[in-house]
Amino acid sequence: MSEWKEYHLEGLCSLITDGKHGDCQNEAESGYYFLSVKDISDNRLIYDNARQITELDFLETHRRTNLKPGDILFTNTGTIGRMAIAPDDPKTSRTTFQKSVAILKPKQEIVIPKFLYYLLKFDNTRLSALAAGTTQKNLLLKDFRSFKVQIPGSQTQKAIARILSSLDDKIELNRRMNETLEEMARAIFKDWFIDFGPTRAKQAGRAPYLPEPLWSLFPEAIDDETGLPIGWRFLSLGEMGKIVTGKTPSTKVPEYFGGDIPFITPSDMEGGKGIHTTTRYLTDLGVNTVKSSLIPAGSIAVSCIGSDMGKVVYALRESITNQQINSVVLSKEYSNEYLYYDLIGRKAELQNLSRGGSAVPILNKTHFSQIKSVIPSHPLLRKFDLIAKSITDKDFANEKESRTLAETRDRLLPKLMSGEIRVKEAEKMVEEVL
């Protein structure tokens, strides 16, 4: 570590600032983004539900932030310590931030942006601990500027950044592959079971666009009475299986928690098709107090309250959910894959169906069980299940690999930053998992 030198962050950055101290006027589809804490997750910027604002408001705020590729984002109000590095992407130059996000612009002649990003990930806990406030934590810009770190020479910076980036790049590639797989499955589901594309093509006398064995499984016409392909029907979720509403064991009894049985809450239903890990786990003792809420592996869990309404995931293990989640345990003649893709696209409908005596929308068990799904013929249902299952298997394999890569990265990060291991040793560890 003799080559490592100490700096204050302000000595490594040309600017440390934050986003706008005030609000902006929304303008849908403007292409100018106004991001906050909620839009920084999984070490990247998430634009799915980002606010878009007027060009005038953007330009006024952009003068303060002027986001460039390589800038480091660090959430500094409320939820402290979420991080991302601005990508080399067209959206970057059209993105600004609320005051809850700090922007650090590395002096690239002194520090490589990706190295500083990983260094701050390593020091995240120490930096976040400086946040103060009673009702809401806030990490002041002066604390960023005076924060002390140590950096090595440029060659060591490059090597460490390259090693850690190689793992993150593969994780990102897997994520994008899964997005593509998901889009493929959703497109198939929409064409076959929402738009009734093959049946409408048959009815109109158009040429087949699927292989003949598959094409023959679709009805020849739409039934005028039901509006469905002939022979298809509607069934409610309650008719297709058992509906289970979750329940939380008493949090006053510590012995109920800390076991190995997943306890799923809406906050666990992020970033994947299946629930691989949860924040909390239950003991057998805890499960026994809410045993009627136990759901088997393969169940479809749906969040049914508030802003989390409409999240849909697989329970990959026998689990308990909290009371904000309704789960469907399907009868054997139906398809979990089919129901997953049916429900994943119905968030707006679920919100419209919600009932509650307060401003927070709630979809209770009774109304949830009455939601209807289109049910095709059994052979077609099984054919879709096989196609979707092959996609899901690839999805889960990619997620498993990404978890291994993330674990390797998280083991290497403190060891590289503390000098516990050398670059050559780290390179060998990375070669074993890539």
Phi and psi in degrees as a GROMACS rama.xvg file:
@    title "Ramachandran Plot"
@    xaxis  label "Phi"
@    yaxis  label "Psi"
@TYPE xy
-63.8903  -28.0342  SER-2
-80.7493  -7.22401  GLU-3
-81.5288  135.092  TRP-4
-118.286  148.65  LYS-5
-90.453  136.974  GLU-6
-136.927  153.686  TYR-7
-81.4219  151.107  HIS-8
-58.1349  -34.7545  LEU-9
-64.0072  -22.0109  GLU-10
-79.5382  -16.5194  GLY-11
-101.621  -8.13912  LEU-12
-124.468  139.347  CYS-13
-75.4545  -23.2242  SER-14
-156.714  135.779  LEU-15
-126.192  112.69  ILE-16
-139.939  -173.609  THR-17
-135.884  -177.131  ASP-18
-80.5575  -165.234  GLY-19
-68.7233  134.172  LYS-20
-91.9149  72.4629  HIS-21
158.04  -175.981  GLY-22
-107.423  170.509  ASP-23
-128.37  161.151  CYS-24
-86.1488  127.781  GLN-25
-69.8793  147.429  ASN-26
-150.047  105.639  GLU-27
-58.8859  139.933  ALA-28
62.4636  21.6592  GLU-29
-73.1347  -26.5178  SER-30
83.6435  6.82285  GLY-31
-113.01  121.174  TYR-32
-106.054  141.055  TYR-33
-125.154  91.6624  PHE-34
-93.2523  154.552  LEU-35
-135.485  -170.054  SER-36
-52.0428  -42.9078  VAL-37
-64.3976  -19.2994  LYS-38
-94.2813  7.35606  ASP-39
-117.968  114.077  ILE-40
-155.941  150.719  SER-41
52.8857  35.441  ASP-42
64.2925  28.3039  ASN-43
-151.163  165.899  ARG-44
-84.7973  130.596  LEU-45
-110.263  118.599  ILE-46
-100.319  -0.546207  TYR-47
-55.3141  -44.391  ASP-48
-121.269  26.5492  ASN-49
-72.3797  143.9  ALA-50
-68.0494  143.092  ARG-51
-116.903  138.961  GLN-52
-126.554  172.844  ILE-53
-67.0375  154.169  THR-54
-61.4451  -38.3677  GLU-55
-61.1725  -47.4119  LEU-56
-65.1513  -39.4092  ASP-57
-60.9478  -48.1772  PHE-58
-62.7386  -35.879  LEU-59
-65.912  -42.7223  GLU-60
-77.8341  -33.8807  THR-61
-60.9754  -30.231  HIS-62
-62.0452  -27.2888  ARG-63
-83.5621  -40.5727  ARG-64
-99.7743  -42.095  THR-65
43.1475  58.061  ASN-66
-62.2575  132.574  LEU-67
-128.433  154.36  LYS-68
-55.5125  135.203  PRO-69
96.6311  -13.9173  GLY-70
-66.4834  147.1  ASP-71
-105.786  131.481  ILE-72
-107.003  136.186  LEU-73
-141.66  116.007  PHE-74
-70.9739  130.701  THR-75
-126.865  10.8897  ASN-76
-138.521  134.969  THR-77
75.8694  -100.565  GLY-78
-82.5579  104.735  THR-79
-90.0106  137.106  ILE-80
100.252  2.8838  GLY-81
-70.7048  139.987  ARG-82
-131.5  155.831  MET-83
-157.875  162.455  ALA-84
-119.58  131.284  ILE-85
-62.0961  126.42  ALA-86
-82.6659  165.155  PRO-87
-83.0073  83.943  ASP-88
-144.685  145.47  ASP-89
-55.1556  -30.0698  PRO-90
-68.1202  -25.0308  LYS-91
-56.9264  -45.1505  THR-92
-72.8357  -6.15909  SER-93
-116.732  26.2076  ARG-94
-123.261  134.36  THR-95
-135.926  -178.031  THR-96
-136.603  156.544  PHE-97
-77.6827  169.428  GLN-98
-67.1059  -9.88205  LYS-99
-77.2477  -0.214386  SER-100
-123.547  126.35  VAL-101
-91.6266  143.458  ALA-102
-117.527  124.144  ILE-103
-115.084  124.793  LEU-104
-107.471  102.416  LYS-105
-64.597  142.951  PRO-106
-79.5476  102.392  LYS-107
-70.1282  -14.2075  GLN-108
-76.9349  -14.1324  GLU-109
-110.109  -42.6001  ILE-110
-135.963  136.259  VAL-111
-75.1254  128.746  ILE-112
-51.5614  -45.6728  PRO-113
-66.9286  -33.5383  LYS-114
-64.848  -45.1445  PHE-115
-63.1616  -36.7899  LEU-116
-58.7075  -49.0634  TYR-117
-69.7199  -34.0789  TYR-118
-62.5059  -41.6166  LEU-119
-72.3897  -29.3136  LEU-120
-63.6231  -41.8792  LYS-121
-62.3267  -40.6435  PHE-122
-94.8593  12.7178  ASP-123
-57.1903  -46.2511  ASN-124
-62.7654  -43.8852  THR-125
-65.022  -41.1498  ARG-126
-70.2327  -44.4632  LEU-127
-63.4453  -27.8026  SER-128
-65.5675  -15.5017  ALA-129
-78.5287  -11.5951  LEU-130
-63.6248  140.841  ALA-131
-131.566  164.185  ALA-132
135.701  147.183  GLY-133
-92.4552  -55.7028  THR-134
-79.5725  -36.7957  THR-135
-146.384  126.982  GLN-136
-67.756  143.64  LYS-137
-143.898  129.79  ASN-138
-101.18  111.962  LEU-139
-73.3646  151.381  LEU-140
-62.5566  -33.2241  LEU-141
-64.0818  -31.0789  LYS-142
-72.1918  -36.8854  ASP-143
-58.6437  -50.0881  PHE-144
-63.4872  -35.5147  ARG-145
-90.9999  -0.948123  SER-146
-68.9162  129.576  PHE-147
-93.8929  135.227  LYS-148
-138.094  165.389  VAL-149
-118.725  136.586  GLN-150
-129.994  148.37  ILE-151
-89.8766  -172.332  PRO-152
-68.1815  167.649  GLY-153
-61.8561  -36.5314  SER-154
-65.9741  -41.2537  GLN-155
-68.2642  -39.6219  THR-156
-56.5057  -48.0111  GLN-157
-60.7879  -43.1265  LYS-158
-64.7038  -45.4805  ALA-159
-64.8679  -44.4149  ILE-160
-62.6147  -39.0986  ALA-161
-64.7868  -43.0008  ARG-162
-63.348  -50.4889  ILE-163
-70.1375  -36.6476  LEU-164
-64.9045  -35.4501  SER-165
-60.6582  -35.7239  SER-166
-71.754  -46.6573  LEU-167
-65.1302  -34.9201  ASP-168
-64.2338  -39.9374  ASP-169
-69.5904  -37.9695  LYS-170
-60.7679  -43.7677  ILE-171
-65.7042  -39.304  GLU-172
-61.6111  -43.5274  LEU-173
-61.5994  -40.5456  ASN-174
-62.1211  -43.8868  ARG-175
-67.6842  -37.5354  ARG-176
-60.2087  -42.2778  MET-177
-67.0459  -36.0304  ASN-178
-60.6268  -43.6904  GLU-179
-64.3119  -43.6853  THR-180
-60.2487  -42.9564  LEU-181
-63.9351  -41.9063  GLU-182
-62.6814  -38.6856  GLU-183
-61.4881  -48.4819  MET-184
-64.7801  -40.7422  ALA-185
-65.299  -38.0977  ARG-186
-64.7674  -41.4423  ALA-187
-62.8512  -47.2443  ILE-188
-60.0831  -45.872  PHE-189
-61.4774  -44.9022  LYS-190
-64.9958  -45.6404  ASP-191
-77.0976  -42.6278  TRP-192
-116.353  -5.93855  PHE-193
-113.869  -51.3185  ILE-194
-85.4352  -14.9426  ASP-195
55.0732  41.5989  PHE-196
-54.2556  -53.3712  GLY-197
-60.5095  -41.9497  PRO-198
-65.6228  -42.4403  THR-199
-64.9119  -35.74  ARG-200
-65.3522  -42.5323  ALA-201
-61.6326  -46.1277  LYS-202
-62.3678  -33.1757  GLN-203
-87.2126  -1.90745  ALA-204
77.2785  20.1594  GLY-205
-82.3883  161.508  ARG-206
-69.0197  147.774  ALA-207
-61.1402  143.716  PRO-208
-122.81  13.938  TYR-209
-128.316  158.719  LEU-210
-56.0352  147.838  PRO-211
-55.8559  -46.0636  GLU-212
-58.3781  -37.1679  PRO-213
-75.6756  -42.5614  LEU-214
-57.0619  -36.7328  TRP-215
-69.5659  -15.0879  SER-216
-78.9994  -13.4435  LEU-217
-91.152  140.258  PHE-218
-60.7597  162.103  PRO-219
-82.3491  -19.926  GLU-220
-157.79  166.998  ALA-221
-88.8826  134.421  ILE-222
-74.9008  123.829  ASP-223
-62.963  -31.585  ASP-224
-77.5237  -46.179  GLU-225
-90.9449  -22.5089  THR-226
76.7423  7.58157  GLY-227
-107.873  159.608  LEU-228
-54.4758  142.751  PRO-229
-55.4267  130.657  ILE-230
93.6649  -13.5592  GLY-231
-84.5953  164.711  TRP-232
-149.832  167.876  ARG-233
-98.8542  138.861  PHE-234
-134.676  144.725  LEU-235
-81.1638  159.522  SER-236
-59.0748  -36.8712  LEU-237
-65.2995  -28.1946  GLY-238
-79.8166  -19.6898  GLU-239
-92.5196  -12.0775  MET-240
175.36  -164.014  GLY-241
-96.0816  133.203  LYS-242
-98.5988  127.311  ILE-243
-121.113  121.319  VAL-244
-94.8692  132.246  THR-245
-71.0874  172.186  GLY-246
-153.366  144.84  LYS-247
-100.655  125.631  THR-248
-61.5533  158.166  PRO-249
-57.3367  122.844  SER-250
-75.8279  -5.53714  THR-251
-81.226  -7.34008  LYS-252
-112.925  99.0103  VAL-253
-56.8814  -28.7995  PRO-254
-67.8074  -13.9844  GLU-255
-78.3856  -15.6955  TYR-256
-119.313  157.359  PHE-257
100.056  12.3532  GLY-258
-90.4813  -143.668  GLY-259
-127.238  14.3485  ASP-260
-98.2838  119.49  ILE-261
-58.1334  136.903  PRO-262
-116.191  104.847  PHE-263
-90.7446  128.961  ILE-264
-123.044  165.902  THR-265
-55.0518  -32.4604  PRO-266
-68.4137  -18.2802  SER-267
-82.7185  -10.8951  ASP-268
-92.8181  48.5249  MET-269
-125.145  146.446  GLU-270
77.4625  18.3696  GLY-271
178.471  167.625  GLY-272
-79.6639  -30.4617  LYS-273
-122.779  158.585  GLY-274
-90.0374  103.787  ILE-275
-89.4896  -36.3777  HIS-276
-140.233  156.962  THR-277
-129.424  161.558  THR-278
-67.7649  -39.004  THR-279
-125.096  153.074  ARG-280
-128.685  153.984  TYR-281
-107.773  152.398  LEU-282
-85.9063  167.667  THR-283
-58.6265  -36.3084  ASP-284
-61.9116  -43.1755  LEU-285
-66.6004  -41.6714  GLY-286
-61.9027  -38.7993  VAL-287
-62.2482  -23.7124  ASN-288
-79.3983  -15.9097  THR-289
-134.052  36.5717  VAL-290
-60.4208  -28.8218  LYS-291
-67.8845  -13.5251  SER-292
-97.8595  5.1145  SER-293
-70.8094  129.627  LEU-294
-117.317  143.31  ILE-295
-77.6999  163.26  PRO-296
-57.2942  140.277  ALA-297
95.994  -9.41755  GLY-298
-65.6356  151.263  SER-299
-99.7783  116.85  ILE-300
-102.215  134.912  ALA-301
-129.736  123.349  VAL-302
-73.7424  137.334  SER-303
-131.306  35.0686  CYS-304
-149.743  142.09  ILE-305
55.7798  -147.029  GLY-306
-69.0301  -16.2622  SER-307
-84.8951  -1.87041  ASP-308
-52.3886  130.054  MET-309
94.1723  3.20616  GLY-310
-69.633  135.685  LYS-311
-130.272  128.072  VAL-312
-144.71  162.14  VAL-313
-85.0762  137.305  TYR-314
-85.1564  111.863  ALA-315
-82.8295  -14.7196  LEU-316
-133.417  164.003  ARG-317
-55.8522  128.782  GLU-318
-145.797  167.692  SER-319
-117.698  140.905  ILE-320
-111.977  165.692  THR-321
-83.3405  179.595  ASN-322
-73.8987  -5.96838  GLN-323
-85.6517  0.618123  GLN-324
-124.08  132.196  ILE-325
-105.101  138.139  ASN-326
-120.34  150.197  SER-327
-112.175  120.37  VAL-328
-103.708  98.0016  VAL-329
-72.2785  148.017  LEU-330
-67.5264  157.882  SER-331
-63.7812  -25.6759  LYS-332
-76.9171  -5.62803  GLU-333
-109.328  172.618  TYR-334
-116.018  123.495  SER-335
-61.7764  -39.6624  ASN-336
-61.9848  -44.5189  GLU-337
-60.9594  -46.7919  TYR-338
-66.779  -37.9807  LEU-339
-56.7079  -50.9958  TYR-340
-72.4193  -23.8358  TYR-341
-68.6645  -47.867  ASP-342
-78.0015  -28.4523  LEU-343
-63.7636  -25.6673  ILE-344
-98.5595  13.8727  GLY-345
-119.468  29.5969  ARG-346
-59.7365  -45.6447  LYS-347
-62.4077  -39.3727  ALA-348
-64.7467  -41.4128  GLU-349
-62.2793  -39.9475  LEU-350
-64.8727  -38.3832  GLN-351
-67.8361  -29.9439  ASN-352
-82.6575  -10.8274  LEU-353
-64.2974  147.028  SER-354
-126.539  147.971  ARG-355
174.889  156.197  GLY-356
-92.9079  9.02934  GLY-357
-132.1  -176.794  SER-358
-72.2272  -14.5965  ALA-359
-87.0974  118.73  VAL-360
-68.8796  136.601  PRO-361
-134.725  131.034  ILE-362
-107.303  105.579  LEU-363
-79.2103  174.041  ASN-364
-60.7601  -41.1294  LYS-365
-62.059  -50.7638  THR-366
-68.6571  -35.1456  HIS-367
-63.2805  -42.752  PHE-368
-67.3868  -17.7309  SER-369
-89.1615  -5.94397  GLN-370
-61.0624  133.337  ILE-371
-103.31  144.178  LYS-372
-120.62  148.901  SER-373
-78.3012  129.169  VAL-374
-114.936  115.151  ILE-375
-81.2839  -173.188  PRO-376
-64.7758  154.84  SER-377
-60.0215  -44.4564  HIS-378
-60.9475  -38.9368  PRO-379
-70.7565  -37.8718  LEU-380
-59.4329  -44.1189  LEU-381
-68.1039  -36.5026  ARG-382
-63.9588  -45.2602  LYS-383
-62.7868  -40.2027  PHE-384
-58.355  -41.9367  ASP-385
-64.9532  -43.8934  LEU-386
-63.9955  -48.7888  ILE-387
-67.0087  -35.4007  ALA-388
-63.9825  -38.8886  LYS-389
-64.301  -35.9406  SER-390
-68.1337  -43.6256  ILE-391
-62.5322  -40.0436  THR-392
-61.1655  -42.278  ASP-393
-64.6709  -41.6946  LYS-394
-58.259  -49.508  ASP-395
-68.5429  -33.6418  PHE-396
-64.3036  -41.6506  ALA-397
-64.5599  -41.8286  ASN-398
-63.5426  -40.0337  GLU-399
-63.3136  -44.5452  LYS-400
-61.6016  -41.8995  GLU-401
-64.0457  -35.6367  SER-402
-65.7391  -39.6943  ARG-403
-64.1288  -43.0926  THR-404
-63.6531  -41.3836  LEU-405
-65.8615  -38.8835  ALA-406
-63.7585  -40.9571  GLU-407
-62.9008  -46.5176  THR-408
-58.1861  -45.0553  ARG-409
-70.3129  -25.1856  ASP-410
-75.7332  -39.7813  ARG-411
-73.0521  -35.8262  LEU-412
-52.4889  -56.7122  LEU-413
-67.174  -30.843  PRO-414
-70.5943  -39.1151  LYS-415
-70.3857  -40.0932  LEU-416
-74.3863  -21.7862  MET-417
-97.9192  -6.9899  SER-418
80.1333  11.2126  GLY-419
-64.9508  -35.6292  GLU-420
-126.514  156.837  ILE-421
-91.4893  165.248  ARG-422
-57.82  -43.6346  VAL-423
-59.849  -41.874  LYS-424
-63.3617  -42.5387  GLU-425
-64.1495  -40.0637  ALA-426
-60.1488  -38.8058  GLU-427
-65.3349  -39.8335  LYS-428
-65.1509  -38.1781  MET-429
-69.4659  -38.5093  VAL-430
-59.6143  -31.0862  GLU-431
-71.1226  -23.6838  GLU-432
-109.297  -13.579  VAL-433
